[in-house]
Amino acid sequence: MMHWWTQAATGLRTIALALCLLHGPVALAAPVQIGGSYIADGFANIDGGRKRGTAYLGLAELTIEADGGAVGLAGTTLHAAINHAHGRPLSAELVGDGQAVSNIEALPALRLFEAWVSTPLAPGVDAKAGLVDLNSEFDVQPVGGLFLHSSHGIGADFAQSGLNGPSIYPATSLALIGRFSRDGWIGRIGVFDAVAGHPGHPGRPVLRLPPHRGVLLVAEAEHALPGHIIAKVGAWGYTSHFHAIMAGTAGAPISTRGSRGVYASVQGQLAGAPGEAVLDGWVRAGIATARINPVGCYLGGGVTYGTDVARVGAAVAHARLGDPAMRAAVGSGIHPRRAETSIELTYARRMTRWLTVQPDVQYVIDPGWRGDRRDALVAGLRLIVSLS
């Protein structure tokens, strides 16, 4: 295993290369833009969890986007993104939590993350097709985007689903998405390959057409309320068969359908005026089929305060096991806890147009839903180098 300083050196070399390109997006031609970013996380598990220690995580991303208007396809956009995740597993090796302290943690690999085309079909109606990050369209928590904890990007109830997770970071799948907007309402419907990426090969892009193991269906409605508040409600479900958490009477796995869930969120500006520091907040709740998915329900949310230059925030992510997962843990000799809760305090400051510095502290209660694991105190620093 690489020492953390070797991993950090790799990340610093990537940052140095990025600094050579810091003139913003590169225009190959008028309609084509190249951008990118590098995120570097340095964390220390100070106390509790699986064991104390330090970890470095890095994520480099390159994006290419083309405007189809230059060739007579007004409103059409072509987009591709590749990324490279690297570093020591923080949650798996040190903290031992189930939700992931850092939202860039992934098995090291170079991946084709997205490759899609989006085009208008009619006024207020457009479609997107290709390799798509589900979380760029569904269950998006803009206020929660400040935080490093994974559940503030997409709820743990949804993120846990599927054979290899839904089509989110780090592995995506082929999808077809329709979007509709009218009178303050936005509707989205998506059909995704039920298996994201290749479970046995993290860096291998997979294009299954038609899907071999069913599909994931997602629908979401969004409405703008008075006072800069956005309300969302969504539902998802797989057509695939999954093994139930509890085995049959003879110990054989039970194959069943019905992995589905619903979620809702409210988010927006709570106080402040344009051009001033503003107070934003959000709350998000979701449930999932407990006989198939360990996390039966999730509740999260928080507040942020500041400007585009500097912002401070506090958030909570609370994921509760369903009864089948609790019984299965007891049967395996584990003394489970019903919930894993992460409390996060963070502060992000944009030092220059290309560099953001973000210290972060998280306290994880009952990491991994295990009664034999002490609460974890984790502190870290994120650096974001942006080329766009």
BALOBA-1460 file (C-alpha; in Angstrom, 3 decimals):
// residues 388
<rec num="1" residu="m" x="0.000" y="0.000" z="0.000"/>
<rec num="2" residu="m" x="1.297" y="3.482" z="-0.863"/>
<rec num="3" residu="h" x="2.085" y="5.760" z="2.072"/>
<rec num="4" residu="w" x="-0.064" y="8.847" z="2.336"/>
<rec num="5" residu="w" x="2.887" y="11.127" z="1.462"/>
<rec num="6" residu="t" x="3.467" y="9.205" z="-1.792"/>
<rec num="7" residu="q" x="-0.214" y="9.570" z="-2.652"/>
<rec num="8" residu="a" x="-0.065" y="13.262" z="-1.789"/>
<rec num="9" residu="a" x="2.972" y="13.711" z="-4.034"/>
<rec num="10" residu="t" x="0.998" y="12.187" z="-6.893"/>
<rec num="11" residu="g" x="-1.801" y="14.634" z="-6.218"/>
<rec num="12" residu="l" x="0.577" y="17.598" z="-6.039"/>
<rec num="13" residu="r" x="2.037" y="16.666" z="-9.417"/>
<rec num="14" residu="t" x="-1.484" y="16.647" z="-10.833"/>
<rec num="15" residu="i" x="-2.158" y="20.063" z="-9.296"/>
<rec num="16" residu="a" x="1.107" y="21.391" z="-10.739"/>
<rec num="17" residu="l" x="0.068" y="20.219" z="-14.189"/>
<rec num="18" residu="a" x="-3.321" y="21.855" z="-13.719"/>
<rec num="19" residu="l" x="-1.691" y="25.166" z="-12.765"/>
<rec num="20" residu="c" x="0.033" y="25.223" z="-16.138"/>
<rec num="21" residu="l" x="-3.425" y="25.393" z="-17.743"/>
<rec num="22" residu="l" x="-4.992" y="28.025" z="-15.523"/>
<rec num="23" residu="h" x="-6.265" y="30.298" z="-18.251"/>
<rec num="24" residu="g" x="-9.809" y="28.929" z="-17.863"/>
<rec num="25" residu="p" x="-11.543" y="26.576" z="-20.279"/>
<rec num="26" residu="v" x="-9.596" y="25.800" z="-23.441"/>
<rec num="27" residu="a" x="-11.470" y="26.629" z="-26.639"/>
<rec num="28" residu="l" x="-10.594" y="24.078" z="-29.329"/>
<rec num="29" residu="a" x="-13.039" y="25.812" z="-31.631"/>
<rec num="30" residu="a" x="-15.816" y="28.279" z="-31.008"/>
<rec num="31" residu="p" x="-18.400" y="25.649" z="-29.968"/>
<rec num="32" residu="v" x="-16.042" y="23.333" z="-28.061"/>
<rec num="33" residu="q" x="-14.833" y="23.894" z="-24.508"/>
<rec num="34" residu="i" x="-12.409" y="21.892" z="-22.380"/>
<rec num="35" residu="g" x="-12.420" y="22.243" z="-18.612"/>
<rec num="36" residu="g" x="-11.296" y="20.315" z="-15.599"/>
<rec num="37" residu="s" x="-10.634" y="20.202" z="-11.898"/>
<rec num="38" residu="y" x="-8.570" y="18.490" z="-9.253"/>
<rec num="39" residu="i" x="-9.848" y="17.792" z="-5.735"/>
<rec num="40" residu="a" x="-7.376" y="16.841" z="-3.003"/>
<rec num="41" residu="d" x="-8.592" y="15.583" z="0.385"/>
<rec num="42" residu="g" x="-6.285" y="15.086" z="3.350"/>
<rec num="43" residu="f" x="-8.050" y="13.460" z="6.324"/>
<rec num="44" residu="a" x="-7.111" y="12.187" z="9.766"/>
<rec num="45" residu="n" x="-9.255" y="9.808" z="11.788"/>
<rec num="46" residu="i" x="-8.357" y="11.304" z="15.150"/>
<rec num="47" residu="d" x="-10.337" y="8.992" z="17.412"/>
<rec num="48" residu="g" x="-12.764" y="6.064" z="17.263"/>
<rec num="49" residu="g" x="-13.887" y="4.252" z="14.151"/>
<rec num="50" residu="r" x="-11.892" y="1.240" z="12.980"/>
<rec num="51" residu="k" x="-8.474" y="2.706" z="13.696"/>
<rec num="52" residu="r" x="-6.607" y="5.983" z="13.824"/>
<rec num="53" residu="g" x="-4.664" y="7.100" z="10.800"/>
<rec num="54" residu="t" x="-4.366" y="9.505" z="7.897"/>
<rec num="55" residu="a" x="-5.478" y="9.247" z="4.296"/>
<rec num="56" residu="y" x="-5.026" y="11.211" z="1.091"/>
<rec num="57" residu="l" x="-7.684" y="11.061" z="-1.619"/>
<rec num="58" residu="g" x="-7.582" y="12.701" z="-5.017"/>
<rec num="59" residu="l" x="-9.938" y="13.129" z="-7.958"/>
<rec num="60" residu="a" x="-8.866" y="14.587" z="-11.299"/>
<rec num="61" residu="e" x="-11.541" y="15.312" z="-13.903"/>
<rec num="62" residu="l" x="-11.425" y="16.466" z="-17.513"/>
<rec num="63" residu="t" x="-14.577" y="17.617" z="-19.337"/>
<rec num="64" residu="i" x="-15.291" y="18.342" z="-22.999"/>
<rec num="65" residu="e" x="-18.490" y="20.058" z="-24.090"/>
<rec num="66" residu="a" x="-19.647" y="20.986" z="-27.571"/>
<rec num="67" residu="d" x="-22.487" y="23.279" z="-28.656"/>
<rec num="68" residu="g" x="-24.445" y="21.769" z="-31.528"/>
<rec num="69" residu="g" x="-25.644" y="25.197" z="-32.635"/>
<rec num="70" residu="a" x="-22.513" y="25.561" z="-34.753"/>
<rec num="71" residu="v" x="-23.699" y="22.721" z="-37.003"/>
<rec num="72" residu="g" x="-27.364" y="23.686" z="-37.110"/>
<rec num="73" residu="l" x="-28.494" y="21.806" z="-33.976"/>
<rec num="74" residu="a" x="-29.606" y="24.736" z="-31.850"/>
<rec num="75" residu="g" x="-29.927" y="23.844" z="-28.163"/>
<rec num="76" residu="t" x="-28.110" y="20.536" z="-28.534"/>
<rec num="77" residu="t" x="-25.161" y="19.858" z="-26.215"/>
<rec num="78" residu="l" x="-22.614" y="17.047" z="-26.343"/>
<rec num="79" residu="h" x="-20.751" y="16.347" z="-23.118"/>
<rec num="80" residu="a" x="-18.019" y="13.937" z="-22.026"/>
<rec num="81" residu="a" x="-16.127" y="13.596" z="-18.744"/>
<rec num="82" residu="i" x="-13.293" y="11.339" z="-17.653"/>
<rec num="83" residu="n" x="-11.913" y="11.167" z="-14.140"/>
<rec num="84" residu="h" x="-9.184" y="9.487" z="-12.173"/>
<rec num="85" residu="a" x="-9.748" y="8.646" z="-8.499"/>
<rec num="86" residu="h" x="-6.823" y="7.634" z="-6.324"/>
<rec num="87" residu="g" x="-5.742" y="7.463" z="-2.695"/>
<rec num="88" residu="r" x="-6.231" y="5.403" z="0.439"/>
<rec num="89" residu="p" x="-9.755" y="4.237" z="1.380"/>
<rec num="90" residu="l" x="-10.774" y="6.530" z="4.229"/>
<rec num="91" residu="s" x="-14.126" y="5.100" z="5.285"/>
<rec num="92" residu="a" x="-13.330" y="1.470" z="4.477"/>
<rec num="93" residu="e" x="-9.989" y="1.336" z="6.304"/>
<rec num="94" residu="l" x="-10.091" y="4.010" z="9.004"/>
<rec num="95" residu="v" x="-13.509" y="5.416" z="9.903"/>
<rec num="96" residu="g" x="-15.532" y="2.282" z="9.193"/>
<rec num="97" residu="d" x="-18.699" y="4.245" z="8.411"/>
<rec num="98" residu="g" x="-21.264" y="3.176" z="5.851"/>
<rec num="99" residu="q" x="-22.209" y="6.516" z="4.279"/>
<rec num="100" residu="a" x="-18.672" y="7.741" z="3.341"/>
<rec num="101" residu="v" x="-17.031" y="10.738" z="4.956"/>
<rec num="102" residu="s" x="-15.521" y="11.939" z="1.658"/>
<rec num="103" residu="n" x="-17.666" y="12.143" z="-1.464"/>
<rec num="104" residu="i" x="-14.655" y="11.486" z="-3.745"/>
<rec num="105" residu="e" x="-13.669" y="8.151" z="-2.184"/>
<rec num="106" residu="a" x="-13.648" y="5.370" z="-4.784"/>
<rec num="107" residu="l" x="-11.580" y="2.422" z="-5.923"/>
<rec num="108" residu="p" x="-8.560" y="3.842" z="-7.800"/>
<rec num="109" residu="a" x="-9.199" y="3.835" z="-11.555"/>
<rec num="110" residu="l" x="-9.337" y="5.945" z="-14.692"/>
<rec num="111" residu="r" x="-12.985" y="6.119" z="-15.771"/>
<rec num="112" residu="l" x="-15.154" y="7.416" z="-18.566"/>
<rec num="113" residu="f" x="-17.713" y="8.983" z="-16.255"/>
<rec num="114" residu="e" x="-20.174" y="10.670" z="-18.616"/>
<rec num="115" residu="a" x="-20.786" y="10.774" z="-22.368"/>
<rec num="116" residu="w" x="-24.180" y="12.125" z="-23.375"/>
<rec num="117" residu="v" x="-26.102" y="14.306" z="-25.783"/>
<rec num="118" residu="s" x="-28.932" y="16.629" z="-24.716"/>
<rec num="119" residu="t" x="-31.370" y="18.120" z="-27.220"/>
<rec num="120" residu="p" x="-34.703" y="19.981" z="-27.213"/>
<rec num="121" residu="l" x="-37.736" y="18.119" z="-28.511"/>
<rec num="122" residu="a" x="-40.406" y="20.819" z="-28.142"/>
<rec num="123" residu="p" x="-40.911" y="24.037" z="-26.145"/>
<rec num="124" residu="g" x="-40.289" y="23.120" z="-22.503"/>
<rec num="125" residu="v" x="-39.342" y="19.538" z="-23.391"/>
<rec num="126" residu="d" x="-35.849" y="18.113" z="-23.875"/>
<rec num="127" residu="a" x="-34.100" y="14.770" z="-23.686"/>
<rec num="128" residu="k" x="-30.701" y="13.455" z="-22.644"/>
<rec num="129" residu="a" x="-29.192" y="10.104" z="-23.653"/>
<rec num="130" residu="g" x="-25.889" y="8.326" z="-23.038"/>
<rec num="131" residu="l" x="-23.736" y="7.638" z="-19.992"/>
<rec num="132" residu="v" x="-25.366" y="9.914" z="-17.397"/>
<rec num="133" residu="d" x="-24.699" y="10.727" z="-13.746"/>
<rec num="134" residu="l" x="-28.159" y="10.203" z="-12.221"/>
<rec num="135" residu="n" x="-27.316" y="12.642" z="-9.422"/>
<rec num="136" residu="s" x="-26.845" y="15.468" z="-11.922"/>
<rec num="137" residu="e" x="-30.586" y="15.267" z="-12.680"/>
<rec num="138" residu="f" x="-32.312" y="13.519" z="-9.738"/>
<rec num="139" residu="d" x="-32.116" y="13.988" z="-5.950"/>
<rec num="140" residu="v" x="-29.818" y="16.998" z="-6.367"/>
<rec num="141" residu="q" x="-29.245" y="18.918" z="-3.130"/>
<rec num="142" residu="p" x="-27.686" y="22.265" z="-4.191"/>
<rec num="143" residu="v" x="-27.293" y="23.627" z="-0.653"/>
<rec num="144" residu="g" x="-25.792" y="20.319" z="0.465"/>
<rec num="145" residu="g" x="-23.211" y="20.592" z="-2.304"/>
<rec num="146" residu="l" x="-20.984" y="22.584" z="0.047"/>
<rec num="147" residu="f" x="-20.392" y="19.559" z="2.272"/>
<rec num="148" residu="l" x="-17.920" y="16.695" z="1.873"/>
<rec num="149" residu="h" x="-20.086" y="13.889" z="3.281"/>
<rec num="150" residu="s" x="-21.518" y="11.690" z="0.520"/>
<rec num="151" residu="s" x="-25.128" y="11.670" z="1.754"/>
<rec num="152" residu="h" x="-25.395" y="15.427" z="1.203"/>
<rec num="153" residu="g" x="-25.052" y="14.788" z="-2.531"/>
<rec num="154" residu="i" x="-27.576" y="11.950" z="-2.822"/>
<rec num="155" residu="g" x="-29.444" y="10.355" z="0.083"/>
<rec num="156" residu="a" x="-28.074" y="7.129" z="1.552"/>
<rec num="157" residu="d" x="-31.415" y="5.386" z="0.947"/>
<rec num="158" residu="f" x="-31.034" y="5.877" z="-2.829"/>
<rec num="159" residu="a" x="-27.228" y="5.612" z="-3.029"/>
<rec num="160" residu="q" x="-27.204" y="2.094" z="-1.531"/>
<rec num="161" residu="s" x="-29.563" y="0.659" z="-4.147"/>
<rec num="162" residu="g" x="-28.712" y="-1.608" z="-7.049"/>
<rec num="163" residu="l" x="-26.113" y="-4.302" z="-7.647"/>
<rec num="164" residu="n" x="-23.322" y="-1.739" z="-8.003"/>
<rec num="165" residu="g" x="-25.162" y="1.347" z="-6.834"/>
<rec num="166" residu="p" x="-27.336" y="3.484" z="-9.109"/>
<rec num="167" residu="s" x="-25.737" y="5.432" z="-11.960"/>
<rec num="168" residu="i" x="-23.770" y="7.846" z="-9.751"/>
<rec num="169" residu="y" x="-20.123" y="8.506" z="-8.906"/>
<rec num="170" residu="p" x="-17.966" y="6.579" z="-9.425"/>
<rec num="171" residu="a" x="-19.781" y="4.300" z="-11.922"/>
<rec num="172" residu="t" x="-22.468" y="5.325" z="-14.411"/>
<rec num="173" residu="s" x="-24.712" y="3.507" z="-16.882"/>
<rec num="174" residu="l" x="-26.602" y="4.151" z="-20.097"/>
<rec num="175" residu="a" x="-29.729" y="6.233" z="-19.593"/>
<rec num="176" residu="l" x="-32.524" y="8.065" z="-21.359"/>
<rec num="177" residu="i" x="-33.978" y="11.093" z="-19.550"/>
<rec num="178" residu="g" x="-36.895" y="13.343" z="-20.413"/>
<rec num="179" residu="r" x="-37.328" y="16.791" z="-18.834"/>
<rec num="180" residu="f" x="-40.470" y="18.926" z="-18.856"/>
<rec num="181" residu="s" x="-40.933" y="22.480" z="-17.559"/>
<rec num="182" residu="r" x="-44.040" y="24.661" z="-17.310"/>
<rec num="183" residu="d" x="-45.422" y="27.318" z="-14.965"/>
<rec num="184" residu="g" x="-42.801" y="26.864" z="-12.228"/>
<rec num="185" residu="w" x="-42.914" y="23.066" z="-12.419"/>
<rec num="186" residu="i" x="-40.095" y="20.832" z="-13.649"/>
<rec num="187" residu="g" x="-40.606" y="17.120" z="-14.223"/>
<rec num="188" residu="r" x="-37.967" y="14.503" z="-14.941"/>
<rec num="189" residu="i" x="-38.327" y="10.861" z="-15.969"/>
<rec num="190" residu="g" x="-35.323" y="8.589" z="-16.373"/>
<rec num="191" residu="v" x="-34.648" y="5.028" z="-17.498"/>
<rec num="192" residu="f" x="-31.214" y="3.688" z="-16.472"/>
<rec num="193" residu="d" x="-29.432" y="0.388" z="-16.923"/>
<rec num="194" residu="a" x="-29.949" y="-1.318" z="-13.549"/>
<rec num="195" residu="v" x="-26.230" y="-2.169" z="-13.231"/>
<rec num="196" residu="a" x="-23.839" y="0.790" z="-13.112"/>
<rec num="197" residu="g" x="-20.407" y="0.118" z="-14.573"/>
<rec num="198" residu="h" x="-18.790" y="-3.291" z="-14.142"/>
<rec num="199" residu="p" x="-18.759" y="-4.508" z="-10.504"/>
<rec num="200" residu="g" x="-15.580" y="-6.536" z="-11.057"/>
<rec num="201" residu="h" x="-13.652" y="-3.939" z="-13.083"/>
<rec num="202" residu="p" x="-13.946" y="-0.394" z="-11.663"/>
<rec num="203" residu="g" x="-12.349" y="1.361" z="-14.643"/>
<rec num="204" residu="r" x="-14.170" y="-0.434" z="-17.442"/>
<rec num="205" residu="p" x="-16.987" y="1.496" z="-19.174"/>
<rec num="206" residu="v" x="-19.987" y="-0.711" z="-19.924"/>
<rec num="207" residu="l" x="-22.565" y="-0.005" z="-22.627"/>
<rec num="208" residu="r" x="-25.363" y="-2.565" z="-22.366"/>
<rec num="209" residu="l" x="-28.044" y="-2.064" z="-24.983"/>
<rec num="210" residu="p" x="-30.534" y="-3.424" z="-24.240"/>
<rec num="211" residu="p" x="-29.813" y="-3.850" z="-20.500"/>
<rec num="212" residu="h" x="-29.291" y="-7.489" z="-19.465"/>
<rec num="213" residu="r" x="-30.439" y="-7.210" z="-15.826"/>
<rec num="214" residu="g" x="-33.408" y="-4.892" z="-15.972"/>
<rec num="215" residu="v" x="-33.661" y="-1.143" z="-15.589"/>
<rec num="216" residu="l" x="-33.898" y="1.517" z="-12.904"/>
<rec num="217" residu="l" x="-36.880" y="3.846" z="-13.341"/>
<rec num="218" residu="v" x="-36.781" y="7.296" z="-11.721"/>
<rec num="219" residu="a" x="-39.302" y="10.138" z="-11.677"/>
<rec num="220" residu="e" x="-39.105" y="13.519" z="-9.950"/>
<rec num="221" residu="a" x="-41.266" y="16.630" z="-9.724"/>
<rec num="222" residu="e" x="-39.832" y="20.011" z="-8.713"/>
<rec num="223" residu="h" x="-41.766" y="23.178" z="-7.891"/>
<rec num="224" residu="a" x="-40.639" y="26.698" z="-7.073"/>
<rec num="225" residu="l" x="-42.390" y="28.080" z="-3.983"/>
<rec num="226" residu="p" x="-42.567" y="31.719" z="-2.892"/>
<rec num="227" residu="g" x="-39.469" y="33.060" z="-1.178"/>
<rec num="228" residu="h" x="-36.703" y="31.292" z="-3.148"/>
<rec num="229" residu="i" x="-37.760" y="27.841" z="-1.903"/>
<rec num="230" residu="i" x="-37.626" y="24.704" z="-4.066"/>
<rec num="231" residu="a" x="-39.611" y="21.576" z="-3.193"/>
<rec num="232" residu="k" x="-38.918" y="18.170" z="-4.780"/>
<rec num="233" residu="v" x="-40.472" y="14.732" z="-4.557"/>
<rec num="234" residu="g" x="-39.175" y="11.665" z="-6.350"/>
<rec num="235" residu="a" x="-39.623" y="7.920" z="-6.658"/>
<rec num="236" residu="w" x="-37.429" y="5.126" z="-7.993"/>
<rec num="237" residu="g" x="-37.677" y="1.405" z="-8.599"/>
<rec num="238" residu="y" x="-35.811" y="-1.494" z="-10.228"/>
<rec num="239" residu="t" x="-37.283" y="-4.145" z="-12.486"/>
<rec num="240" residu="s" x="-34.431" y="-6.500" z="-11.493"/>
<rec num="241" residu="h" x="-34.438" y="-9.378" z="-9.021"/>
<rec num="242" residu="f" x="-32.300" y="-9.021" z="-5.870"/>
<rec num="243" residu="h" x="-31.413" y="-11.273" z="-2.964"/>
<rec num="244" residu="a" x="-33.449" y="-10.448" z="0.118"/>
<rec num="245" residu="i" x="-31.391" y="-9.553" z="3.184"/>
<rec num="246" residu="m" x="-32.885" y="-12.427" z="5.215"/>
<rec num="247" residu="a" x="-32.362" y="-15.907" z="3.762"/>
<rec num="248" residu="g" x="-35.035" y="-18.594" z="3.564"/>
<rec num="249" residu="t" x="-35.699" y="-21.260" z="6.194"/>
<rec num="250" residu="a" x="-33.050" y="-23.570" z="4.696"/>
<rec num="251" residu="g" x="-30.490" y="-20.772" z="4.525"/>
<rec num="252" residu="a" x="-30.829" y="-20.359" z="0.753"/>
<rec num="253" residu="p" x="-31.008" y="-16.790" z="-0.591"/>
<rec num="254" residu="i" x="-34.446" y="-15.516" z="-1.574"/>
<rec num="255" residu="s" x="-34.668" y="-13.838" z="-4.980"/>
<rec num="256" residu="t" x="-37.256" y="-11.083" z="-5.046"/>
<rec num="257" residu="r" x="-38.322" y="-7.969" z="-6.913"/>
<rec num="258" residu="g" x="-39.489" y="-4.698" z="-5.459"/>
<rec num="259" residu="s" x="-36.380" y="-2.644" z="-4.699"/>
<rec num="260" residu="r" x="-37.874" y="0.830" z="-4.686"/>
<rec num="261" residu="g" x="-38.064" y="4.038" z="-2.711"/>
<rec num="262" residu="v" x="-39.344" y="7.590" z="-2.449"/>
<rec num="263" residu="y" x="-37.715" y="10.832" z="-1.319"/>
<rec num="264" residu="a" x="-38.587" y="14.478" z="-0.793"/>
<rec num="265" residu="s" x="-36.652" y="17.647" z="-0.094"/>
<rec num="266" residu="v" x="-37.171" y="21.343" z="0.581"/>
<rec num="267" residu="q" x="-34.296" y="23.748" z="0.110"/>
<rec num="268" residu="g" x="-33.598" y="27.397" z="-0.498"/>
<rec num="269" residu="q" x="-32.759" y="30.808" z="0.884"/>
<rec num="270" residu="l" x="-33.854" y="31.472" z="4.452"/>
<rec num="271" residu="a" x="-32.499" y="35.001" z="4.974"/>
<rec num="272" residu="g" x="-30.407" y="37.645" z="3.252"/>
<rec num="273" residu="a" x="-30.506" y="39.729" z="0.111"/>
<rec num="274" residu="p" x="-28.726" y="39.578" z="-3.279"/>
<rec num="275" residu="g" x="-25.142" y="40.790" z="-3.028"/>
<rec num="276" residu="e" x="-25.012" y="40.090" z="0.720"/>
<rec num="277" residu="a" x="-24.232" y="37.079" z="2.863"/>
<rec num="278" residu="v" x="-27.226" y="34.750" z="2.782"/>
<rec num="279" residu="l" x="-28.500" y="31.950" z="4.972"/>
<rec num="280" residu="d" x="-29.543" y="28.854" z="3.018"/>
<rec num="281" residu="g" x="-30.948" y="25.585" z="4.305"/>
<rec num="282" residu="w" x="-32.395" y="22.259" z="3.277"/>
<rec num="283" residu="v" x="-33.948" y="19.093" z="4.627"/>
<rec num="284" residu="r" x="-34.249" y="15.792" z="2.781"/>
<rec num="285" residu="a" x="-35.955" y="12.503" z="3.720"/>
<rec num="286" residu="g" x="-36.232" y="9.169" z="1.955"/>
<rec num="287" residu="i" x="-37.234" y="5.538" z="2.435"/>
<rec num="288" residu="a" x="-36.251" y="2.329" z="0.637"/>
<rec num="289" residu="t" x="-37.476" y="-1.270" z="0.560"/>
<rec num="290" residu="a" x="-36.052" y="-2.700" z="3.790"/>
<rec num="291" residu="r" x="-36.201" y="-6.373" z="2.819"/>
<rec num="292" residu="i" x="-33.635" y="-5.715" z="0.056"/>
<rec num="293" residu="n" x="-31.762" y="-2.568" z="1.099"/>
<rec num="294" residu="p" x="-30.013" y="-2.234" z="4.492"/>
<rec num="295" residu="v" x="-30.910" y="1.444" z="4.997"/>
<rec num="296" residu="g" x="-34.670" y="1.592" z="5.421"/>
<rec num="297" residu="c" x="-34.929" y="5.353" z="5.888"/>
<rec num="298" residu="y" x="-32.751" y="8.445" z="5.816"/>
<rec num="299" residu="l" x="-33.058" y="12.007" z="7.105"/>
<rec num="300" residu="g" x="-30.549" y="14.756" z="6.433"/>
<rec num="301" residu="g" x="-30.165" y="18.484" z="6.080"/>
<rec num="302" residu="g" x="-28.374" y="21.559" z="7.277"/>
<rec num="303" residu="v" x="-27.665" y="25.252" z="6.843"/>
<rec num="304" residu="t" x="-24.985" y="27.355" z="5.181"/>
<rec num="305" residu="y" x="-24.139" y="31.038" z="5.571"/>
<rec num="306" residu="g" x="-21.942" y="33.313" z="3.519"/>
<rec num="307" residu="t" x="-21.186" y="34.598" z="0.044"/>
<rec num="308" residu="d" x="-19.772" y="33.152" z="-3.152"/>
<rec num="309" residu="v" x="-16.287" y="33.823" z="-1.742"/>
<rec num="310" residu="a" x="-16.607" y="32.349" z="1.758"/>
<rec num="311" residu="r" x="-19.251" y="30.087" z="3.261"/>
<rec num="312" residu="v" x="-19.639" y="28.165" z="6.513"/>
<rec num="313" residu="g" x="-22.050" y="25.298" z="7.084"/>
<rec num="314" residu="a" x="-23.361" y="22.660" z="9.472"/>
<rec num="315" residu="a" x="-25.176" y="19.496" z="8.412"/>
<rec num="316" residu="v" x="-26.454" y="16.153" z="9.729"/>
<rec num="317" residu="a" x="-26.848" y="12.824" z="7.882"/>
<rec num="318" residu="h" x="-28.924" y="10.184" z="9.720"/>
<rec num="319" residu="a" x="-29.301" y="6.735" z="8.109"/>
<rec num="320" residu="r" x="-31.402" y="4.063" z="9.836"/>
<rec num="321" residu="l" x="-31.241" y="0.319" z="9.241"/>
<rec num="322" residu="g" x="-34.419" y="-1.563" z="8.467"/>
<rec num="323" residu="d" x="-35.603" y="-4.477" z="10.636"/>
<rec num="324" residu="p" x="-34.298" y="-7.184" z="8.229"/>
<rec num="325" residu="a" x="-30.797" y="-5.677" z="8.303"/>
<rec num="326" residu="m" x="-30.916" y="-5.480" z="12.104"/>
<rec num="327" residu="r" x="-31.941" y="-9.138" z="12.398"/>
<rec num="328" residu="a" x="-29.310" y="-10.228" z="9.872"/>
<rec num="329" residu="a" x="-26.582" y="-8.416" z="11.821"/>
<rec num="330" residu="v" x="-27.629" y="-10.083" z="15.070"/>
<rec num="331" residu="g" x="-27.622" y="-13.455" z="13.314"/>
<rec num="332" residu="s" x="-24.040" y="-12.796" z="12.183"/>
<rec num="333" residu="g" x="-22.907" y="-12.130" z="15.741"/>
<rec num="334" residu="i" x="-22.785" y="-8.350" z="15.368"/>
<rec num="335" residu="h" x="-24.352" y="-6.037" z="17.920"/>
<rec num="336" residu="p" x="-25.933" y="-3.477" z="15.565"/>
<rec num="337" residu="r" x="-27.036" y="0.062" z="16.188"/>
<rec num="338" residu="r" x="-30.193" y="1.261" z="14.514"/>
<rec num="339" residu="a" x="-28.695" y="4.455" z="13.074"/>
<rec num="340" residu="e" x="-25.440" y="5.922" z="11.832"/>
<rec num="341" residu="t" x="-25.333" y="9.702" z="12.205"/>
<rec num="342" residu="s" x="-22.719" y="12.107" z="10.867"/>
<rec num="343" residu="i" x="-22.462" y="15.706" z="12.078"/>
<rec num="344" residu="e" x="-20.360" y="17.931" z="9.810"/>
<rec num="345" residu="l" x="-18.950" y="21.435" z="10.207"/>
<rec num="346" residu="t" x="-17.209" y="22.960" z="7.208"/>
<rec num="347" residu="y" x="-15.841" y="26.250" z="5.894"/>
<rec num="348" residu="a" x="-14.944" y="26.932" z="2.268"/>
<rec num="349" residu="r" x="-13.064" y="29.988" z="1.029"/>
<rec num="350" residu="r" x="-12.184" y="30.821" z="-2.549"/>
<rec num="351" residu="m" x="-8.616" y="32.087" z="-2.370"/>
<rec num="352" residu="t" x="-8.316" y="32.844" z="-6.086"/>
<rec num="353" residu="r" x="-10.559" y="32.246" z="-9.102"/>
<rec num="354" residu="w" x="-9.007" y="28.777" z="-9.421"/>
<rec num="355" residu="l" x="-8.285" y="27.681" z="-5.828"/>
<rec num="356" residu="t" x="-10.708" y="26.915" z="-2.981"/>
<rec num="357" residu="v" x="-9.565" y="25.831" z="0.481"/>
<rec num="358" residu="q" x="-12.004" y="23.967" z="2.734"/>
<rec num="359" residu="p" x="-11.253" y="22.706" z="6.278"/>
<rec num="360" residu="d" x="-13.785" y="20.157" z="7.509"/>
<rec num="361" residu="v" x="-14.661" y="18.307" z="10.732"/>
<rec num="362" residu="q" x="-17.051" y="15.359" z="11.048"/>
<rec num="363" residu="y" x="-18.255" y="13.415" z="14.069"/>
<rec num="364" residu="v" x="-19.699" y="10.019" z="13.165"/>
<rec num="365" residu="i" x="-21.954" y="8.358" z="15.748"/>
<rec num="366" residu="d" x="-22.070" y="4.532" z="15.607"/>
<rec num="367" residu="p" x="-19.987" y="4.214" z="12.417"/>
<rec num="368" residu="g" x="-20.988" y="1.219" z="10.337"/>
<rec num="369" residu="w" x="-24.096" y="0.777" z="12.556"/>
<rec num="370" residu="r" x="-21.918" y="-1.261" z="14.927"/>
<rec num="371" residu="g" x="-22.202" y="-1.213" z="18.685"/>
<rec num="372" residu="d" x="-18.607" y="-2.419" z="19.090"/>
<rec num="373" residu="r" x="-17.171" y="0.578" z="17.217"/>
<rec num="374" residu="r" x="-16.581" y="3.871" z="19.015"/>
<rec num="375" residu="d" x="-17.811" y="7.169" z="17.600"/>
<rec num="376" residu="a" x="-15.284" y="8.612" z="15.145"/>
<rec num="377" residu="l" x="-13.829" y="12.118" z="15.064"/>
<rec num="378" residu="v" x="-12.496" y="12.992" z="11.607"/>
<rec num="379" residu="a" x="-10.767" y="16.200" z="10.510"/>
<rec num="380" residu="g" x="-9.618" y="17.104" z="7.048"/>
<rec num="381" residu="l" x="-8.721" y="19.711" z="4.465"/>
<rec num="382" residu="r" x="-9.958" y="19.856" z="0.876"/>
<rec num="383" residu="l" x="-8.234" y="21.782" z="-1.905"/>
<rec num="384" residu="i" x="-10.137" y="22.383" z="-5.140"/>
<rec num="385" residu="v" x="-8.260" y="23.486" z="-8.239"/>
<rec num="386" residu="s" x="-10.719" y="24.491" z="-10.948"/>
<rec num="387" residu="l" x="-9.878" y="25.045" z="-14.606"/>
<rec num="388" residu="s" x="-13.351" y="26.167" z="-15.637"/>
